[in-house]
Amino acid sequence: MLRPARPTDAAAIADLVAMADPKSIGGLTGIEDPAQAIEAFRGLIRGRSGVASHLYARVFEEAGRPIGVVVAYPGRLVTGPAVPAEARVTEADEFYIDNVAVFPEHRGRGIARRLIVSAETAARGNGFPAVSLIVDERNLAARGLYEKLGYAVSGRAVVRGESFHRMRKPLVAEQTAPRAAALA
């Protein structure tokens, strides 16, 4: 079941993010010691401010336990003049998928796809023209999934000394009005 994250999901979300991108935990907390960094990260997830907050996450739950997560938020939260061009991962007017992770024993069941689509739905519902993300240049499996979902490489970003493809998917507003006008 897909649902908004709750503060009580902090341990599972931290484990998922640490599994998917171990360096991000230290980068977000500014703490080098892994055990201290993950505990601080759990606190950020439980909080109500900042991009690590549970408010920007959706989890896929099975048997009462989160087994996947997507963390996504408005790009304006991580852009600005202080961000060097080569490190820019998104644009201010885009919705940014920061992390998608599924525990290994649950992969291959379409959970990551459902998490990504839920972020796209949130972006569309909030009027964003596009969704963006970055993917490690060596992660061909993830890049393949994103391409199947309509994302295309739009540039490159260097984060914590590593190279990433910046990928972007334009969103098309869903037709909400019936085609009755064409019949009138």
Phi, psi and omega per residue, in radians:
M1 nan 2.326 3.108
L2 -1.606 2.302 -3.128
R3 -2.698 2.835 3.037
P4 -1.109 2.544 3.106
A5 -1.238 2.711 3.094
R6 -2.150 2.797 3.099
P7 -0.955 -0.576 -3.133
T8 -1.218 -0.156 3.097
D9 -1.523 0.018 -2.991
A10 -0.950 -0.761 -3.102
A11 -1.120 -0.807 -3.134
A12 -1.151 -0.740 3.129
I13 -1.094 -0.775 3.123
A14 -1.058 -0.746 3.117
D15 -1.100 -0.737 3.133
L16 -1.126 -0.818 -3.131
V17 -1.141 -0.733 3.123
A18 -1.090 -0.648 3.115
M19 -1.163 -0.754 -3.072
A20 -1.327 -0.652 -3.059
D21 -2.607 1.364 -3.048
P22 -0.972 -0.590 -3.103
K23 -1.248 -0.374 -3.078
S24 -1.181 -0.539 -3.105
I25 -1.094 -0.866 3.107
G26 -1.123 -0.638 3.121
G27 -1.131 -0.694 -3.136
L28 -1.310 -0.575 -3.070
T29 -1.687 -0.382 -3.075
G30 1.307 0.296 -3.108
I31 -1.973 2.244 -3.100
E32 -1.414 -0.646 -3.114
D33 -1.161 2.096 -3.054
P34 -0.997 -0.744 -3.110
A35 -1.153 -0.742 3.119
Q36 -1.204 -0.665 -3.125
A37 -1.124 -0.750 -3.102
I38 -1.201 -0.612 3.098
E39 -1.167 -0.722 3.091
A40 -1.137 -0.672 3.126
F41 -1.107 -0.709 3.084
R42 -1.029 -0.682 3.092
G43 -1.117 -0.705 3.097
L44 -1.104 -0.696 3.135
I45 -1.117 -0.736 3.141
R46 -1.174 -0.406 -3.096
G47 -1.242 3.073 -3.082
R48 -2.004 0.182 3.115
S49 -2.396 2.782 -3.138
G50 1.498 2.776 -3.059
V51 -1.225 -0.241 3.094
A52 -1.507 -0.096 -3.105
S53 -1.072 2.556 3.071
H54 -1.022 -0.350 -3.128
L55 -1.119 -0.349 3.134
Y56 -1.810 0.256 -3.090
A57 -2.128 2.610 2.973
R58 -2.219 2.465 -3.137
V59 -2.059 2.669 2.973
F60 -1.812 2.107 -3.031
E61 -1.938 2.456 3.058
E62 -2.456 2.306 -3.110
A63 0.931 0.682 3.084
G64 1.334 0.170 -3.073
R65 -2.246 2.280 3.052
P66 -1.124 2.252 3.111
I67 -2.084 -0.065 3.088
G68 -2.715 2.729 -3.138
V69 -2.568 2.576 2.901
V70 -2.212 2.288 3.070
V71 -1.980 2.103 -3.071
A72 -2.593 2.541 -3.054
Y73 -2.799 2.938 3.110
P74 -1.070 2.351 -3.130
G75 -1.023 -0.488 -3.119
R76 -1.032 -0.337 -3.133
L77 -1.283 -0.316 -3.083
V78 -2.255 0.326 3.093
T79 -2.098 2.879 3.112
G80 2.661 3.052 -3.066
P81 -1.107 -0.393 -3.132
A82 -1.347 -0.227 -3.121
V83 -1.586 2.041 3.126
P84 -1.091 2.563 -3.088
A85 -0.944 -0.708 -3.092
E86 -1.227 -0.308 3.129
A87 -1.751 -0.066 -3.096
R88 -1.179 2.172 -3.104
V89 -1.772 -0.264 -3.119
T90 -2.726 3.079 3.049
E91 -1.946 2.761 -3.057
A92 -1.044 -0.556 -3.079
D93 -1.609 0.099 3.128
E94 -1.779 2.805 3.009
F95 -1.684 2.219 -3.001
Y96 -1.866 2.175 3.018
I97 -1.565 1.895 -3.073
D98 -1.418 -0.674 -3.060
N99 -2.709 2.417 2.989
V100 -2.299 2.186 -3.122
A101 -2.579 2.474 3.079
V102 -2.351 2.347 3.102
F103 -1.000 2.446 -3.030
P104 -0.908 -0.669 -3.086
E105 -1.237 -0.132 -3.132
H106 -1.996 0.107 -3.118
R107 -1.327 2.807 3.109
G108 1.461 0.210 -3.118
R109 -2.005 0.137 3.124
G110 1.466 0.185 -3.107
I111 -1.192 -0.772 3.133
A112 -1.062 -0.730 3.111
R113 -1.035 -0.791 -3.135
R114 -1.131 -0.663 3.103
L115 -1.125 -0.758 3.131
I116 -1.118 -0.785 3.130
V117 -1.079 -0.620 3.110
S118 -1.138 -0.646 3.081
A119 -1.173 -0.697 3.105
E120 -1.109 -0.691 3.115
T121 -1.107 -0.748 3.098
A122 -1.095 -0.736 3.136
A123 -1.088 -0.829 -3.137
R124 -1.072 -0.772 -3.126
G125 -1.123 -0.397 3.131
N126 -1.800 0.222 3.006
G127 1.389 0.296 3.111
F128 -1.343 2.426 -3.124
P129 -1.396 -0.263 -3.074
A130 -2.780 2.808 3.035
V131 -2.092 2.454 3.100
S132 -2.308 2.845 3.108
L133 -2.799 2.965 2.998
I134 -2.136 2.648 3.112
V135 -2.423 2.374 3.115
D136 -0.952 2.315 -3.098
E137 -0.998 -0.410 -3.132
R138 -1.538 -0.170 -3.066
N139 -1.592 1.368 -3.066
L140 -1.186 -0.568 -3.139
A141 -1.130 -0.811 3.135
A142 -1.144 -0.742 3.130
R143 -1.053 -0.701 3.102
G144 -1.070 -0.729 3.100
L145 -1.083 -0.827 -3.117
Y146 -1.073 -0.711 3.120
E147 -1.117 -0.697 3.095
K148 -1.088 -0.498 3.139
L149 -1.535 0.048 3.065
G150 1.763 0.126 3.101
Y151 -1.473 2.572 3.096
A152 -2.308 2.579 3.099
V153 -1.112 2.239 -3.112
S154 -2.115 0.004 -3.141
G155 2.878 -2.851 -3.090
R156 -2.390 2.589 3.071
A157 -2.371 2.524 3.056
V158 -1.983 2.033 -3.092
V159 -2.194 2.222 -3.112
R160 0.884 0.649 3.086
G161 1.394 0.061 -3.131
E162 -1.975 2.579 -3.087
S163 -1.592 2.363 3.135
F164 -2.282 2.592 2.937
H165 -1.461 2.336 2.987
R166 -1.591 2.216 -3.111
M167 -2.112 2.582 -3.046
R168 -2.455 2.518 3.065
K169 -2.288 1.994 3.051
P170 -1.177 2.500 3.116
L171 -1.795 2.415 3.084
V172 -1.829 2.231 3.126
A173 -1.061 2.345 3.115
E174 -1.235 2.516 3.083
Q175 -1.224 2.111 -3.140
T176 -1.877 -0.437 -3.140
A177 -1.522 2.368 3.108
P178 -1.159 2.803 -3.108
R179 -1.381 0.375 -3.118
A180 -1.080 -0.552 -3.140
A181 -1.053 -0.599 3.137
A182 -1.250 -0.393 -3.108
L183 -1.593 -0.272 -3.065
A184 -1.286 nan nan
